[in-house]
Amino acid sequence: MMMQRKYVIYFTIVIVISGLCCALAAMVAGIGNRFGWWDFHTGIRFLKWAAYGEAAMIAGSLISLAVAAFKSKSAILMSLIGTIIGLTALAIPASMWMIAHRVPPHP
């Protein structure tokens, strides 16, 4: 029983750290474009893959939340924090994507 609890906590920690890394990658995408480290298309590619990573992290965090529901209160708290981080970091690229699909295509 105790070993399963440790695995749930370790899995949750990995999920939260990966979510923070994806959020950092999303921030670096804009900063790198601004400082001229790469062009606009590379920054958008960074942002796209960071959003995919955040979506996967949200799914993993919700799975961790479901598994941790009866195991550990600290894992539940970390899962909720991971979900909030993921949703916050995913909101910006998702809103950009929705705006981009509302405008007509460039000829």
WOLIN-V791255 format. One record per run of one state. SS is the DSSP state (~ for helix, > for strand, _ for the rest). FROM is the first residue (numbers start at 1). LEN is the number of residues. If there is no record, write none. Layout:
ss=SS from=FROM len=LEN
ss=SS from=FROM len=LEN
This chain:
ss=_ from=1 len=1
ss=~ from=2 len=33
ss=_ from=35 len=5
ss=~ from=40 len=29
ss=_ from=69 len=4
ss=~ from=73 len=30
ss=_ from=103 len=5
